[in-house]
Amino acid sequence: MSVINFNHQPHMKGTVKKSLLLWIVVGSGLIGCSSNGPMVTPTLISAPALNPNPSETESVIETITVTEIHIYDDPLNDEIVAAGLLENDSSDSWGDIQVEVRLYNSANSVVDERMIQPTLSSLAPGEVSPFFVRFPNSSQADHAEATVIHTEPSIGERIDFSVTELETRAAASRMIEIFGEIKNLSYGHAAIENAGVVIFDENNPIIEFVPITLRQTYINPRGSTPFIVRIAPENAELSREYYVSVIEIDEPDTPTISILEEPVVHYTAQGTPYLIGTLSNASNRAQWASALGLVEHDGRFAYMFDVSSPVPLAPDEKRPFHVDLSEIAPLLDEGSRDGELAIQWIVDPVQSREAQKRPAYLDLDIDQIETIGSTVYYRGSISNPYDVEIEYPSILGALRTVNGDLVSAGWAQPARKLIPGEIFTFTLALDLPEGSNSWDLEIDLQAFGVVQ
């Protein structure tokens, strides 16, 4: 187990080298998150250097310095990646940092440019943050330059914390998953602004940045929150540094979001497990919902997942959710389905907050219903009947037995917004439990989004 403490010293980051780790590889299918496919170690195009040319890294904002920048090729995604480091040289904290990154050819002509924000959204005095930007692959790419063009004074007092790697395992997706925790070392209430891990090779260039998204935002005084981060197996023995920003906040309200009753594990005809449950909003106001589920199987930690909703829950609303458990299918095969599966729920009081935007129902039409294997597909369209723009238009489907028992659910999000009168087509896919077909089940379909 490796523990890294952070107490506002310059370069607020912790290096974990392979000699410090307790490596525990216990076979496939133990922990899982969604995967976008295998990752490969990129090929460096140009080696990094600290301020190789001041004119190339000089910032318009003098309080934030670009201390390193290099580019490398990502052949898997056919992209060029520019990676670098920023450092806050001032005695003040700064946020809303905006960086202009330009890609040049060997003749020093601009090939492409992007406006980005660094990994950490704010920097305390002496703190360092990596930044990354992806460009379409170009044979002309030779080097990159970065300029900090905007900052704002940062609000929120930074607090001390530690990052602990508890266990490292091989997952069914062939990735390496690190299960750990971020601990609040102070007596104040805390919120995680950003969190991620940067992979370095022996010569210390930045190889990869992986955000820690499977975590909660809030940490109790002297408490901790679990996290999972996934890295490529070829990068597992390289050095890595955690970049995390934690700020002190007022004590949040007790969340009104809860998990209603005990969620149930179902199986498709192919034996793929999935979890079905219900989120409940006990408030008389619309609420966002966010919760972590920590799964134990026969007393051993097996999986972690998040449950959230793209649209706030209306007052007193109960809304079904679906979690894919295919990553731990080897633990729940025919021979061990009777094993005890326990789930610890952690509702995030920072993310599960009152919604400033209210849900609005949309018009919905179904054109086709088709069953293929253990999946039923609903195809149709949604439209915006209002005279205002609707954000995050979403379709929620729930399958129930004739007795009202929930057996499947899922979301489809065909667009980021709908202008008045606009129509979008969608396809919603729902798992079917083994031994059933769509005609024996009742479908409840809703389409909604959010409006100011």
DAWO-V314384 format. One line per field, one symbol per residue. psi: psi as a letter, one per 20 degrees, with the letter a starting at -180 (. if undefined). burial: b if it has 16 or more other C-alpha atoms within 10 Angstrom, else e. A space follows every 50 residues. Layout:
psi: ???
burial: ???
This chain:
psi: ppppqplkqqlmqpporhiiqopookaqkgqqrqqjrqqqpqppgpqqqo lhohhhjpqhoiippoiqprqrpnhgjlrpppqaqqpoirjqqqalpppp pppqaijkqpgrqqprqrgpiqprpiqqprqqppqqppiipgrqqqpoip rqppqppqrqrqppohqpqprhjjrppopaqppojrjrqqpogqprpppq ahjjqpgqpoqnhnrrhqpqpjarpqqpqpqqhijhjrqqppopppqprq pqqpqipropapqpprqrhjjpqqppapqpojrjqqpqppqqpoppoljp phqprqprpipqprpjqppqrpppkhhkhhhkahijhiqpoppppopoig hmrppipqqpqrpppphqpppockpppppbqqqoirjqppqlpqppqppq riijppiqrrqpnirhqprpiqppqrppppqpqqjrrhiiqppopqpraq q.
burial: ebbbbbebeebbbbbbeeeebebeeeebbbbbbeeeeebeeeebebebee eeeeebbbbeeebbbbbbbbbbbbeeeebbbbbbbbbbbbeebbbbbbbb bbbbbeeeebbebeeebbbbbbbbbbbbbbbbbbbeeeeebbbbbbbbeb beebeeebbbbbbbbbbbbbbbbbbbbbbbbbbbbeebbbbbebbbbbbb eeeebbbbbbbbebbbbbbbbebbbbbbbbbbbebbbbbbbbbbbbbbbe eeeebbbbbeeebebbbbbebbbbbbbbbbbbbebbbbbbbbbbbbbeee bbbbbbbbbbbbbbebbbbbbbbbbbbbbbbbeeeeeeeebbbebbbbbb bbbbbebbbbbbebeeeeeebeebbbbbbbbbbbbbeebbbbbbbbbbbb eeeeebbbbbbbbbeebbeeeeebbbbbbbbbbeeeebeebbbebbbbbb be
